[in-house]
Each structure stands twice: as C-alpha cells, then as structure tokens.
C-alpha cells in the first residue's frame, strides 16, 4: 500500500512540470503573438525578395528584419541533441547594406524572456553570417528555449533592436534532419527561385 501511494505521488509530481510546459493552443488573451495583420507590412529592400517564403511574413525595418510565421507559432521545435531538454530554433536576420565580408556577425545578439510564466532566459549562440545568393547576405544565430509557451525575443545589432512575440508549441516533435530540411526549403528554395 505504501509503495502504491509513493508511486502515485511521484507520478503526479513528475507530471506537473510537463503540464506547465505543454501548451496546445495559442491563448489569445495571454500571448500577444506578432502577426502580419497587427504590424505594418514590411517589404525588404532590393535585391531581397519582396515576398517572404510560404507561411512566413517579413517583420522589421531595413535596419533589421526577419521572417516570422503567419500564425505566430513555432511548432515541434527539435532538441539540439537527444539529451538536451531545450527547444532549438535558428533565427535569420537581414540588414540593408550588411556586408558579410567586412561586418562581423557577432554584433548581433538575441535575448528572450517568457511572458506567460516564470522561466530561465533563452540561451543564444554567437551569431554567424551566410548567404544563399552573394547579394542577399544574412546573419544567423541559434537559440535554445528552456520551456514551451509565450516568448518575447529581441535581436540587437549595434543600436538597432527588433522584438517579436512567438508562441512555442509542442504539436509533434520533429527530428533535426526534418528541421534542417524545413529550413533549407524555406530559405534556400524560395531565394533561388524568387517569385517576385
């Protein structure tokens, strides 16, 4: 009897953190996600494509911009490694006049805080640069979110800030290979075959 009571108590305690970290829908009253219809629609300067990849919209200004999901949600983010409990996302940022040869990408930092519950801050990698086409360079950084939920993320490059709110959901976890393929499809294919 004691073993059964201990087991039931242990199981109920171990499920509490999971319930706090497993949102299934965007709570519109508690998470003011950044959506395209809530912001002025930004169009990147040439030579960047005027239309964002499918399912995304451009957000920011010519000083600093990124692509965000139209529904305001990142679903099924992978873990960086199988033993890592955090949720991994790569963020791509663009800046008019950015020269990946001469401008150090490490000038970009990313920070974040959870808005709907207490949580440690996100962890951010040192930024790096890249390009799909030489005339369309970008700055990329990886972030690790310690929990699911409503997050405000701020990127800073020199004196320019860009903040947005995103809902991080666990719909179905995808593995790293699928996540990398998704990123390639979103960012490379649409840039190599722009429809504007």
N, C-alpha and C positions, 0 to 999 in steps of 0.2 A: 504494500500500500504506500509506504514512504517513497519507494522508487518511482511509482506511478505519479505521485504528487510532485516529486522533484522534476521528473521528465516533463510533465505538463507545464510547470512553472518555467523551466528552461526554454521550452518551445515557445511559450507566449512572450518571454522576454526577447528571444532571438528574432521574433517576427516584428517587433515594434520598430526597430530601425529600418527594416525593409519597407514597412508600410509608409514611413515618413519619406522614403526616397523613391517610391514607385508611383509617381503621378501617372494618370492615364489620359487626362484631357486637360486642355488649357482652361484654367479657371479665369474667365474674362474679368471678374471683379478684382482678382488679386495679382494678376500678371499682365501688366500693360505692354505686351509684346510690340515691337516695332513692325508695322505693316506698311505696305506700299501706299494704301489709301489714306494712311494717317500722316504721311510725310509728303513734301513736295517731290515730285518725281525727278530724280537727278539723271541727267544724261551725261556720260563721260565725254571728255574732250577727244577729238580725233587724235590718234588713229585707233583708239579703243572702240569696240563695238557699242553702238547706241543701245542695243537690247541686251539685257543680261541673259545668261543661259536659262533654259527652260526651268520653270519652278522657282526662279530667283528674281530679285529686283535689285537694281543699283541703289546704294544708300550712301550719302555723304555729300562732299563737295569736291571741286577739282583739287583741293589741298590734301584730301584724304578720303578715299571711298572703298567700299567693299560690296560684296553681293550677299544678300540675306534671303532666307526662304520666304516665299509669299505667305505661307500660313503661320509664320513666326515660330516654327518649331524645328528643333533638331531631334530626329527620332533615331533610336537604335545606334547611338554612337559606340564605337568599339572601345575596348580597353587597349592601352598602349602595348602591354604584354599580358599574357594569360594570368599572371599573378597580381596585376595592377588593378586595384579597385576603382580607380578614377575613370572618367569618361573622356575620351580623346577627340579633339577636333582640330583641324588645320584651318587657319584663317588667312585669307589672301587680301592684301591691301594694295591700293594703287594710288598714285600721286602724279599730277601733271608735272612734267619736267624731271621726273625721277630718272636718274642715270645709274643703272646697276653697276657700271664700271667704276664710277667715282663716288657715289653716295653710299656710305656704309649703312647696311640694313639694320645694324644694331641700334640705330637711332629710334627704331620703333619698339615700343613696349606695349604689352597687353596686360590689363588687370581686370578683375571682376569680383563681384560680390553677389551672393544670393539674396534676393529680395523677399521671398516668402517664408523663410525660416533661417535660423542660425546655421552657419556652415563655415568651414575654413575658406579662405580665398582660393581662387583658382591658381594653378601653377602655370607659368608660361616659359616656353623655350626662348633661347636667344633667336632673334629674327634672322632670316636669311633672304637672299634675293634669287630671282629667277625670271624666266620669260618663256613664253611659248613661241612668240614671234619677237625678234630683236627690237622692234619698235613698240612693243607692249610689255615692258618690264613690270614686275610686281614684287612685293615684299611678303614673305610668308612666315608665319610663326605657328607653332603647335601649342595648344592649351590643354590642360588636364583639369577637368571639373570634378571636385570631390564628391558631389551629390547631383542627383537629378533635381529639377524644379525650375524656378524662375530666376534668371541670371541677368544682371546688368554688366555688360562688358564694355570696357573703354580701351581704345587704342590711342596711343600718343606718338606722334612723330614730330620731333623738335617742339614747336609751340602750337601744333595743331592736334586737337582732340576729336575723336569720333566715338560716340557712345550709342549703344543699342541694347534693347531688352529682348531676350530669347527664352523660349520655354524648352527645356531639355527633358525629353520623354523617353521611356523605355518601352517602345512598341514591340520591337523584336531586335535583339542584339545581332549585329552583323559582324562578320569577322573582318580582320584587317585587309585581306585580299579584296573582299567586296567593297570595303570603304575606299580603298585606293582606286579601284576600277571606277567607282562612282565619281570620285574627284577628277580622274582623267577625263571621263565623259563630259562632266560639267564644264571644266575649264579648258581642256585642250581641243576637243572636237568642235565646240562652238566657236572657239577663236580661229581655228584653222579653216573653218567653213562659215564665216560670218554671213548672216542673212540680212544685213542692213545695207 
